[in-house]
Amino acid sequence: MKKLALLVSASLTLVISNPSFAGNPEAGKSLHDEANCLRCHTAQPYNPAKTNTYEKLVAAVSFCNNNLNAGWFDDEVADVAAYLNQKYYKLPN
């Protein structure tokens, strides 16, 4: 469990601190649709009040990626976060 937390933390630090990982919303939409994310996020698709920073958004996408075995790389997590931010959250990043 500690190794997973360390891995997630390191990945998030890389994604958040690296401008080249800003994410591509178009690629993120494709990944989001392919993974059928709305299968779990149906009743209330996404909650901007609960996820109120870009860092929390990236962490939430990373959490889903790891727990549902989507198999996304860090740049793909960034793409999905960029798509969700553009469509739902509108957070500064």
Secondary structure, 3 states (H helix, E strand, C coil): CHHHHHHHHHHHHHHHHCHHHCCCHHHHHHHHHHCCHHHCCCCCCCCCCCCCCHHHHHHHHHHHHHHCCCCCCHHHHHHHHHHHHHHHHCCCC
